[in-house]
């Protein structure tokens, strides 16, 4: 273990700069109580704008101006990026919407709420009919009517050949070497993208299990899920060939993972009536395992249950003796929320809750004494959350019920959101910035791959309305630039994801669906004669790439097989 950095004298600290190169310095604890808690000499949780103690007492919560030199450079970098992003977003979208007569007519312009702008909007109002961004809606488009794809689309369920039961005699007891290997695989390939656990806690659990054996408690259930995920997780390899679904299901690693998962399932029943951190972690990791197997509906249920376990966290907050316990709850909650929301938007199986896009005002806090190798993972984690919050704001404005939106206002909104997304992109550290090819940052390529995909999701949300309007023949030519951007996003998504087409991980199913959706949009645009001139260069190659990707995964689940057949049918129709 590295020895801590020796303390510097005061003059050196005052001159310290917060460059990216300094982001690998060891972290120090640096918190400051609010004025009220300082006077009362009580524990302060440092929440802004008001800590829990002041909220409970109804007292005004204020903080002294803090000397930033008490923070290490890694903390300063994270805090500065978060502050910049939050300031941009709050300025753009926090103006209250106006109310018009008896109807609640919500303006979607985040940067303007003046009466003049609203009056102009009423003069040019059009009925707002949002089209949700998922494959089911795309297959209903009139350009595909002659194929009746909607009625042919298969249910979201595993393929029949995927229902393989593991050998029930497979032992769930581990020797020390095997356990260490699976846990290391889990932390290197799963946990690094969703940091809900403390490695020290897991080591303690393992020591207990080695002494007493696998039990029927939550701790044993969590370890079994870690072993299951560690069994089937693999490292990201750029343009890797991947293991075909049939060979994967016959592999020792898969059968071992299924045995651990089955053993964990038998212990989950006892967790349903509890709402602690470890219970939420169990259900979340069960969802991750199912997502890695492309079983999205079952995974969605697990993420919903994990969020249900998190509902009591705010109640328990003031009883925590250690701030680290609350920080762990923050991380668990955010991670469960992100995963559940991503699936909800794609599956659209909960229509009443589709637009429930609420999120907390806080960002999760990094663990104390963050290790240097984990700092890039935390930059990634916080950047992912910031982008998720921005996309939620876009969805909230674009899909407000009963809203009347004028086209000029809508275009102004999109330009504002573009500016915010670009600001997020510029705020990324160099190691996580897209299109960076540096041998010294190859270890961060999985982070760049995921962030680039989320950024394209955000762009797709901004331009989706203009795509739908144009493909339905309702475009008037005034939004051609936004239409072209929307089609370019479709090609960019396929090209950007190409390097990970055959890698199995937590987000594989979502990648398959989003790339297939992009291919269908491009094929729909080609069928709309007026839009052919807007198709970007390379779109045909992109569609063929998607077909090859779907063919690789088609035996994994029925919906992927259905998408493969649909895209193949459309390509054959083009050839004829």
C-alpha positions as CSV (number, residue, x, y, z in Angstrom):
1,X,0.0,0.0,0.0
2,X,1.3,3.5,-0.9
3,X,2.3,5.6,2.1
4,X,0.3,8.8,2.5
5,X,1.6,12.0,1.0
6,X,3.5,14.0,3.7
7,X,1.8,17.2,4.8
8,X,2.9,20.3,3.1
9,X,3.4,23.6,4.7
10,X,0.8,26.4,4.6
11,X,2.5,28.4,1.8
12,X,2.7,25.3,-0.5
13,X,-1.0,24.5,0.1
14,X,-2.1,28.0,-0.9
15,X,-0.2,27.8,-4.2
16,X,-1.6,24.4,-5.1
17,X,-3.4,24.2,-8.5
18,X,-6.1,21.8,-9.5
19,X,-4.9,20.4,-12.7
20,X,-5.9,17.2,-14.3
21,X,-2.5,15.8,-13.7
22,X,-3.0,16.2,-10.0
23,X,-6.2,14.2,-10.0
24,X,-4.3,11.1,-8.8
25,X,-3.2,12.5,-5.4
26,X,-4.5,10.6,-2.4
27,X,-7.8,12.0,-1.0
28,X,-8.3,13.5,2.4
29,X,-11.4,13.8,4.5
30,X,-12.6,17.5,4.2
31,X,-16.0,18.3,5.5
32,X,-17.4,21.3,7.3
33,X,-20.4,21.5,9.6
34,X,-23.0,24.2,9.1
35,X,-23.1,27.2,11.5
36,X,-26.0,25.7,13.5
37,X,-24.4,22.3,14.0
38,X,-21.1,24.0,14.9
39,X,-22.8,26.0,17.6
40,X,-24.6,22.9,18.9
41,X,-21.6,20.7,18.5
42,X,-23.7,18.1,16.8
43,X,-23.0,15.8,13.8
44,X,-23.7,17.6,10.5
45,X,-24.3,15.7,7.3
46,X,-23.1,18.6,5.1
47,X,-26.1,18.4,2.8
48,X,-26.7,21.5,0.7
49,X,-28.6,23.8,0.8
50,X,-29.9,22.6,4.2
51,X,-28.6,19.7,6.3
52,X,-31.0,17.2,7.9
53,X,-30.5,18.6,11.3
54,X,-31.6,22.1,10.3
55,X,-34.5,20.8,8.2
56,X,-35.7,18.9,11.3
57,X,-35.4,21.9,13.6
58,X,-36.7,24.4,11.0
59,X,-33.5,26.4,11.4
60,X,-31.7,28.4,8.7
61,X,-28.8,26.4,7.4
62,X,-25.7,28.3,6.4
63,X,-22.0,27.5,5.8
64,X,-18.9,29.5,6.2
65,X,-16.9,30.2,3.1
66,X,-14.6,27.2,3.0
67,X,-10.9,27.3,2.2
68,X,-10.5,25.1,-0.8
69,X,-7.0,24.3,0.2
70,X,-8.4,21.8,2.7
71,X,-9.5,19.6,-0.2
72,X,-7.2,17.4,-2.2
73,X,-7.1,18.1,-6.0
74,X,-9.2,15.1,-6.9
75,X,-12.1,16.3,-4.7
76,X,-11.8,19.8,-6.1
77,X,-11.9,18.5,-9.6
78,X,-15.1,16.5,-9.0
79,X,-16.8,19.3,-7.1
80,X,-16.0,22.0,-9.7
81,X,-17.3,19.9,-12.5
82,X,-20.5,19.1,-10.6
83,X,-21.0,22.8,-9.7
84,X,-20.5,23.9,-13.3
85,X,-23.0,21.4,-14.6
86,X,-25.6,22.1,-11.9
87,X,-25.3,25.9,-12.5
88,X,-25.8,25.5,-16.2
89,X,-28.8,23.2,-15.8
90,X,-30.5,25.3,-13.0
91,X,-30.1,28.5,-15.0
92,X,-31.7,26.9,-18.1
93,X,-34.6,25.0,-16.6
94,X,-35.7,26.3,-13.2
95,X,-37.9,29.2,-14.4
96,X,-41.5,28.4,-13.3
97,X,-43.9,27.6,-16.2
98,X,-46.8,30.0,-16.8
99,X,-50.5,29.2,-16.4
100,X,-53.0,30.1,-19.1
101,X,-56.7,30.5,-18.2
102,X,-58.5,27.3,-17.1
103,X,-56.0,24.9,-18.6
104,X,-52.6,24.1,-17.2
105,X,-50.6,24.9,-20.3
106,X,-46.9,24.3,-19.6
107,X,-44.3,26.2,-21.6
108,X,-41.4,24.0,-22.6
109,X,-38.8,26.8,-22.9
110,X,-36.4,26.4,-20.1
111,X,-34.7,29.7,-20.7
112,X,-37.7,32.0,-21.2
113,X,-40.9,32.4,-19.2
114,X,-41.8,36.0,-20.1
115,X,-45.4,36.9,-21.0
116,X,-44.3,38.1,-24.5
117,X,-42.8,34.7,-25.4
118,X,-45.9,32.9,-24.0
119,X,-48.2,35.0,-26.0
120,X,-46.3,34.4,-29.2
121,X,-46.5,30.7,-28.4
122,X,-50.3,30.8,-28.1
123,X,-50.6,32.5,-31.5
124,X,-48.7,29.6,-33.2
125,X,-49.8,26.7,-30.9
126,X,-50.0,23.2,-32.3
127,X,-51.3,20.1,-30.6
128,X,-48.5,18.3,-28.9
129,X,-48.5,14.5,-29.6
130,X,-45.2,13.1,-28.3
131,X,-43.9,9.8,-29.7
132,X,-42.1,7.7,-27.2
133,X,-38.6,6.5,-28.0
134,X,-38.9,2.8,-28.2
135,X,-39.0,0.1,-30.8
136,X,-42.7,-0.7,-30.3
137,X,-43.6,2.8,-31.3
138,X,-41.3,2.8,-34.3
139,X,-42.9,-0.4,-35.7
140,X,-46.3,1.4,-35.7
141,X,-45.1,4.1,-38.1
142,X,-47.1,4.2,-41.4
143,X,-44.0,3.5,-43.5
144,X,-44.0,0.0,-42.1
145,X,-47.7,-0.7,-42.4
146,X,-47.5,-3.1,-45.3
147,X,-45.3,-5.5,-43.3
148,X,-47.5,-5.5,-40.1
149,X,-44.3,-5.7,-38.0
150,X,-46.2,-4.7,-34.8
151,X,-48.3,-7.9,-34.8
152,X,-45.2,-10.0,-35.7
153,X,-42.9,-8.7,-33.0
154,X,-42.1,-11.3,-30.4
155,X,-42.6,-11.0,-26.7
156,X,-39.8,-9.9,-24.4
157,X,-38.8,-13.2,-23.1
158,X,-35.8,-15.5,-23.3
159,X,-35.6,-17.9,-26.2
160,X,-36.6,-21.5,-25.5
161,X,-33.0,-22.7,-25.8
162,X,-32.0,-20.3,-23.1
163,X,-34.0,-22.0,-20.3
164,X,-31.1,-24.2,-19.2
165,X,-31.2,-25.4,-15.6
166,X,-27.7,-25.8,-14.0
167,X,-26.6,-29.0,-12.4
168,X,-28.3,-28.9,-9.0
169,X,-25.4,-30.8,-7.6
170,X,-23.0,-28.1,-8.5
171,X,-21.3,-27.0,-5.2
172,X,-21.7,-23.5,-4.0
173,X,-18.8,-23.9,-1.6
174,X,-15.6,-22.3,-2.7
175,X,-11.9,-22.8,-2.0
176,X,-10.0,-19.6,-1.2
177,X,-8.4,-19.3,-4.6
178,X,-11.7,-19.7,-6.5
179,X,-13.5,-17.2,-4.3
180,X,-10.7,-14.6,-4.6
181,X,-10.7,-14.9,-8.4
182,X,-14.5,-14.5,-8.7
183,X,-14.6,-11.5,-6.4
184,X,-11.7,-9.9,-8.3
185,X,-13.5,-10.5,-11.6
186,X,-16.6,-8.9,-10.1
187,X,-14.8,-5.7,-8.9
188,X,-12.8,-5.3,-12.1
189,X,-15.7,-5.9,-14.6
190,X,-19.0,-5.2,-12.8
191,X,-18.6,-3.1,-9.7
192,X,-16.3,-0.5,-11.3
193,X,-19.3,0.7,-13.3
194,X,-21.8,0.6,-10.4
195,X,-19.9,1.3,-7.2
196,X,-22.5,0.2,-4.6
197,X,-20.3,-1.9,-2.4
198,X,-17.2,-1.4,-0.2
199,X,-14.5,-3.9,-1.0
200,X,-13.5,-4.0,2.7
201,X,-17.0,-5.1,3.7
202,X,-17.0,-7.9,1.1
203,X,-13.6,-9.2,2.4
204,X,-15.1,-9.3,5.9
205,X,-18.2,-11.2,4.6
206,X,-15.9,-13.7,2.8
207,X,-13.9,-14.3,6.0
208,X,-17.1,-15.0,7.9
209,X,-18.4,-17.4,5.2
210,X,-15.0,-19.2,5.1
211,X,-15.4,-19.8,8.8
212,X,-19.1,-20.7,9.0
213,X,-20.0,-21.7,5.5
214,X,-22.7,-20.3,3.2
215,X,-25.7,-19.5,5.3
216,X,-29.3,-18.3,4.6
217,X,-28.9,-14.7,5.5
218,X,-28.6,-11.5,3.4
219,X,-24.8,-11.5,3.6
220,X,-24.6,-15.0,2.1
221,X,-27.1,-14.0,-0.6
222,X,-25.0,-11.0,-1.5
223,X,-21.8,-13.1,-1.8
224,X,-23.5,-15.7,-4.0
225,X,-24.7,-12.9,-6.3
226,X,-21.1,-11.5,-6.4
227,X,-19.8,-15.0,-7.3
228,X,-22.5,-15.3,-10.0
229,X,-21.7,-12.0,-11.6
230,X,-18.0,-12.6,-11.3
231,X,-18.4,-16.0,-13.0
232,X,-19.9,-14.6,-16.3
233,X,-18.2,-11.2,-16.4
234,X,-15.4,-10.5,-18.9
235,X,-13.2,-7.6,-19.6
236,X,-14.0,-5.2,-22.4
237,X,-11.9,-5.8,-25.5
238,X,-12.1,-3.4,-28.4
239,X,-13.7,-5.1,-31.5
240,X,-13.6,-8.4,-29.6
241,X,-15.1,-11.4,-31.4
242,X,-17.2,-12.5,-28.4
243,X,-18.5,-15.9,-27.4
244,X,-21.7,-17.0,-29.2
245,X,-24.8,-17.5,-27.0
246,X,-24.8,-21.2,-27.6
247,X,-21.2,-21.7,-26.5
248,X,-21.7,-19.3,-23.7
249,X,-24.6,-21.3,-22.2
250,X,-22.5,-24.5,-22.4
251,X,-19.5,-23.0,-20.7
252,X,-18.3,-23.9,-17.3
253,X,-18.4,-20.2,-16.3
254,X,-22.1,-19.9,-17.2
255,X,-23.1,-23.1,-15.4
256,X,-21.2,-22.0,-12.4
257,X,-22.8,-18.6,-12.4
258,X,-26.3,-20.2,-12.8
259,X,-25.6,-22.4,-9.8
260,X,-24.7,-19.4,-7.6
261,X,-27.6,-17.4,-8.9
262,X,-30.1,-20.2,-8.2
263,X,-28.7,-20.5,-4.7
264,X,-29.0,-16.8,-4.2
265,X,-32.7,-16.9,-5.5
266,X,-33.5,-19.4,-2.7
267,X,-32.4,-16.8,-0.1
268,X,-34.1,-13.7,-1.7
269,X,-37.5,-14.5,-0.2
270,X,-36.3,-13.5,3.2
271,X,-35.2,-10.1,1.9
272,X,-38.5,-9.0,0.6
273,X,-39.9,-7.6,3.9
274,X,-36.7,-5.7,4.7
275,X,-35.3,-2.4,3.4
276,X,-31.7,-2.2,4.4
277,X,-28.7,-1.5,2.2
278,X,-27.6,-5.1,1.8
279,X,-31.1,-6.1,0.7
280,X,-31.0,-3.3,-2.0
281,X,-27.6,-4.4,-3.1
282,X,-28.8,-8.0,-3.5
283,X,-31.7,-7.2,-5.7
284,X,-29.6,-4.8,-7.7
285,X,-26.9,-7.4,-8.4
286,X,-29.6,-9.9,-9.3
287,X,-30.8,-7.4,-11.9
288,X,-27.3,-6.9,-13.2
289,X,-26.9,-10.7,-13.6
290,X,-30.2,-11.0,-15.5
291,X,-29.3,-8.1,-17.7
292,X,-26.0,-9.7,-18.6
293,X,-28.1,-12.7,-19.7
294,X,-30.3,-10.3,-21.7
295,X,-33.4,-11.1,-19.6
296,X,-34.6,-7.5,-19.4
297,X,-38.1,-8.0,-18.0
298,X,-37.0,-10.1,-15.1
299,X,-34.1,-7.7,-14.5
300,X,-36.6,-4.8,-14.4
301,X,-38.5,-6.5,-11.5
302,X,-35.3,-6.8,-9.6
303,X,-34.4,-3.1,-10.0
304,X,-37.9,-2.1,-9.0
305,X,-37.5,-4.2,-5.8
306,X,-34.1,-2.7,-5.2
307,X,-35.6,0.8,-5.3
308,X,-38.4,-0.3,-3.0
309,X,-35.7,-1.3,-0.5
310,X,-34.2,2.2,-0.8
311,X,-37.5,4.0,0.1
312,X,-36.6,3.9,3.8
313,X,-33.2,5.4,3.4
314,X,-34.2,9.0,4.0
315,X,-36.0,8.0,7.2
316,X,-33.0,6.2,8.5
317,X,-30.6,9.0,7.6
318,X,-30.7,10.9,10.9
319,X,-30.0,7.7,12.9
320,X,-26.8,6.9,11.1
321,X,-23.9,7.1,13.5
322,X,-21.4,7.2,10.7
323,X,-21.5,9.4,7.6
324,X,-20.1,6.6,5.5
325,X,-23.3,4.7,6.0
326,X,-25.3,7.5,4.4
327,X,-22.8,7.8,1.6
328,X,-23.2,4.1,0.8
329,X,-27.0,4.6,0.7
330,X,-26.6,7.5,-1.7
331,X,-24.6,5.3,-4.1
332,X,-27.0,2.4,-3.8
333,X,-30.0,4.6,-4.5
334,X,-28.5,6.4,-7.5
335,X,-27.3,3.2,-9.1
336,X,-30.7,1.4,-8.7
337,X,-32.5,4.5,-9.9
338,X,-30.4,4.8,-13.1
339,X,-30.8,1.1,-14.0
340,X,-34.6,1.0,-13.3
341,X,-35.2,4.2,-15.3
342,X,-33.2,3.0,-18.4
343,X,-35.2,-0.2,-18.6
344,X,-38.6,1.6,-17.9
345,X,-38.0,4.0,-20.8
346,X,-37.1,1.1,-23.2
347,X,-39.7,-1.5,-22.1
348,X,-42.6,1.0,-21.6
349,X,-44.3,-1.7,-19.5
350,X,-45.4,0.8,-16.8
351,X,-47.3,3.5,-18.8
352,X,-48.7,5.3,-15.8
353,X,-45.2,5.8,-14.4
354,X,-43.5,6.4,-17.6
355,X,-42.8,10.0,-17.0
356,X,-42.1,9.7,-13.3
357,X,-38.6,11.2,-13.8
358,X,-38.0,12.6,-10.3
359,X,-34.5,12.4,-8.9
360,X,-32.8,13.7,-5.8
361,X,-30.9,17.0,-5.6
362,X,-27.8,15.4,-4.2
363,X,-24.9,13.6,-6.0
364,X,-23.5,10.5,-4.3
365,X,-20.4,11.0,-2.3
366,X,-17.1,9.2,-3.1
367,X,-15.9,6.8,-0.4
368,X,-13.4,8.0,2.1
369,X,-9.7,7.4,1.2
370,X,-10.5,6.8,-2.5
371,X,-7.8,4.8,-4.1
372,X,-6.0,6.3,-7.1
373,X,-7.0,3.5,-9.5
374,X,-10.7,4.2,-8.6
375,X,-10.7,7.9,-9.2
376,X,-11.4,7.6,-12.9
377,X,-14.3,5.3,-12.1
378,X,-15.7,8.0,-9.8
379,X,-15.4,10.7,-12.5
380,X,-17.2,8.3,-14.8
381,X,-19.9,7.5,-12.2
382,X,-20.6,11.2,-11.5
383,X,-20.5,12.2,-15.1
384,X,-23.0,9.4,-15.9
385,X,-25.4,10.7,-13.2
386,X,-25.1,14.3,-14.4
387,X,-26.0,13.3,-18.0
388,X,-28.9,11.1,-16.7
389,X,-30.3,14.2,-14.9
390,X,-30.0,16.3,-18.0
391,X,-31.8,13.7,-20.1
392,X,-34.5,13.5,-17.5
393,X,-35.0,17.3,-17.7
394,X,-35.2,17.0,-21.5
395,X,-37.9,14.3,-21.2
396,X,-39.8,16.2,-18.6
397,X,-40.1,19.3,-20.9
398,X,-40.7,17.5,-24.1
399,X,-43.3,15.0,-22.8
400,X,-45.4,17.2,-20.5
401,X,-49.1,16.1,-20.5
402,X,-51.6,18.6,-21.9
403,X,-48.8,20.9,-23.1
404,X,-49.2,23.2,-26.0
405,X,-45.9,23.9,-27.7
406,X,-45.1,26.3,-30.5
407,X,-42.5,25.2,-33.0
408,X,-40.3,28.3,-32.5
409,X,-40.3,27.7,-28.8
410,X,-39.5,24.0,-29.2
411,X,-36.5,24.8,-31.4
412,X,-35.3,27.3,-28.9
413,X,-35.6,24.7,-26.2
414,X,-33.5,22.2,-28.2
415,X,-30.8,24.7,-28.8
416,X,-30.6,25.4,-25.0
417,X,-30.4,21.7,-24.3
418,X,-27.7,21.3,-27.0
419,X,-25.6,23.9,-25.1
420,X,-26.0,22.1,-21.8
421,X,-25.0,18.7,-23.4
422,X,-22.0,20.3,-25.0
423,X,-21.0,21.8,-21.7
424,X,-21.2,18.4,-20.1
425,X,-19.0,17.0,-22.8
426,X,-16.4,19.7,-22.4
427,X,-16.3,19.2,-18.6
428,X,-15.1,15.6,-18.9
429,X,-11.5,14.9,-17.8
430,X,-9.2,14.0,-20.7
431,X,-9.1,10.4,-19.8
432,X,-12.9,10.1,-20.2
433,X,-13.4,12.4,-23.2
434,X,-14.7,10.6,-26.3
435,X,-12.4,9.9,-29.3
436,X,-9.3,10.0,-27.2
437,X,-6.8,7.5,-28.4
438,X,-3.9,7.4,-25.9
439,X,-2.1,4.2,-24.9
440,X,-1.8,5.5,-21.4
441,X,-5.6,5.8,-21.1
442,X,-6.6,2.4,-22.7
443,X,-7.7,1.2,-19.3
444,X,-10.4,3.9,-19.4
445,X,-11.8,2.8,-22.8
446,X,-14.9,1.0,-21.2
447,X,-15.8,4.3,-19.5
448,X,-15.5,6.3,-22.7
449,X,-17.6,3.7,-24.5
450,X,-20.4,3.9,-22.0
451,X,-20.4,7.7,-21.7
452,X,-20.4,8.1,-25.5
453,X,-23.4,5.9,-25.7
454,X,-25.3,7.8,-23.0
455,X,-24.4,11.1,-24.8
456,X,-25.9,9.8,-28.0
457,X,-29.0,8.7,-26.0
458,X,-29.3,12.3,-24.8
459,X,-29.0,13.7,-28.4
460,X,-31.5,11.2,-29.7
461,X,-34.0,12.5,-27.1
462,X,-33.5,16.1,-28.2
463,X,-34.0,15.4,-32.0
464,X,-36.6,12.5,-31.8
465,X,-39.7,14.7,-32.3
466,X,-38.3,16.2,-35.5
467,X,-37.5,12.7,-36.9
468,X,-41.0,11.5,-36.2
469,X,-42.7,14.6,-37.7
470,X,-40.6,14.3,-40.9
471,X,-41.1,10.6,-41.3
472,X,-44.9,11.1,-40.9
473,X,-44.8,13.8,-43.6
474,X,-45.6,16.6,-41.2
475,X,-42.3,18.5,-41.6
476,X,-42.3,22.0,-43.1
477,X,-38.6,22.4,-43.9
478,X,-37.9,24.9,-41.0
479,X,-36.3,22.2,-38.8
480,X,-34.2,20.5,-41.5
481,X,-31.0,21.0,-39.6
482,X,-32.4,19.3,-36.5
483,X,-33.8,16.5,-38.7
484,X,-30.3,16.0,-40.2
485,X,-28.8,15.9,-36.7
486,X,-31.3,13.3,-35.6
487,X,-30.4,11.0,-38.5
488,X,-26.7,11.6,-38.0
489,X,-27.1,10.4,-34.3
490,X,-28.6,7.1,-35.6
491,X,-25.4,6.5,-37.7
492,X,-23.1,7.7,-35.0
493,X,-24.7,5.4,-32.5
494,X,-24.1,2.3,-34.6
495,X,-20.6,3.3,-35.5
496,X,-19.7,4.2,-31.9
497,X,-21.1,0.9,-30.5
498,X,-19.5,-1.2,-33.2
499,X,-16.4,-1.8,-31.0
500,X,-18.5,-3.5,-28.4
501,X,-21.1,-5.3,-30.5
502,X,-20.1,-8.7,-29.2
503,X,-19.2,-8.0,-25.6
504,X,-21.6,-9.4,-23.0
505,X,-22.2,-7.0,-20.1
506,X,-24.9,-5.2,-18.0
507,X,-25.9,-2.9,-20.9
508,X,-25.7,-5.3,-23.9
509,X,-29.5,-5.7,-24.2
510,X,-30.0,-1.9,-24.2
511,X,-27.2,-1.5,-26.8
512,X,-28.9,-4.1,-29.0
513,X,-32.3,-2.3,-28.8
514,X,-30.9,1.2,-29.3
515,X,-28.8,0.2,-32.3
516,X,-31.7,-1.7,-33.8
517,X,-34.0,1.3,-33.3
518,X,-31.4,3.5,-35.1
519,X,-31.3,1.1,-38.0
520,X,-35.2,1.1,-38.2
521,X,-35.2,4.9,-38.2
522,X,-32.7,5.0,-41.1
523,X,-34.7,2.5,-43.1
524,X,-37.9,4.4,-42.4
525,X,-36.3,7.6,-43.6
526,X,-35.3,5.9,-46.9
527,X,-38.9,4.8,-47.4
528,X,-39.9,8.5,-47.0
529,X,-38.9,9.9,-50.4
530,X,-38.5,13.4,-49.2
531,X,-36.0,12.4,-46.6
532,X,-33.5,10.4,-48.7
533,X,-31.4,13.5,-49.3
534,X,-31.0,13.8,-45.5
535,X,-29.5,10.4,-44.9
536,X,-25.9,10.7,-43.7
537,X,-23.0,9.1,-45.5
538,X,-22.4,5.5,-44.4
539,X,-26.0,4.8,-43.3
540,X,-26.3,1.7,-45.4
541,X,-23.1,0.1,-44.0
542,X,-24.4,1.0,-40.5
543,X,-27.7,-0.9,-41.1
544,X,-25.8,-4.0,-42.3
545,X,-23.6,-3.9,-39.2
546,X,-26.7,-3.9,-37.0
547,X,-28.0,-6.9,-38.9
548,X,-24.7,-8.8,-38.3
549,X,-24.8,-7.9,-34.6
550,X,-28.5,-9.1,-34.2
551,X,-27.6,-12.3,-36.0
552,X,-24.9,-13.0,-33.4
553,X,-27.3,-12.5,-30.5
554,X,-30.6,-13.7,-32.1
555,X,-30.7,-17.0,-30.2
556,X,-30.4,-15.3,-26.8
557,X,-33.9,-13.9,-26.6
558,X,-37.1,-13.9,-28.7
559,X,-37.2,-10.1,-29.1
560,X,-33.7,-10.0,-30.5
561,X,-34.6,-12.8,-32.9
562,X,-37.7,-10.8,-33.9
563,X,-35.6,-7.6,-34.5
564,X,-33.2,-9.6,-36.7
565,X,-36.0,-10.9,-38.8
566,X,-37.6,-7.5,-39.2
567,X,-34.3,-5.8,-40.3
568,X,-33.6,-8.7,-42.6
569,X,-37.0,-8.4,-44.2
570,X,-36.6,-4.6,-44.8
571,X,-33.1,-5.2,-46.4
572,X,-34.5,-7.9,-48.6
573,X,-37.3,-5.5,-49.7
574,X,-34.8,-2.9,-50.6
575,X,-32.9,-5.4,-52.7
576,X,-36.0,-6.3,-54.6
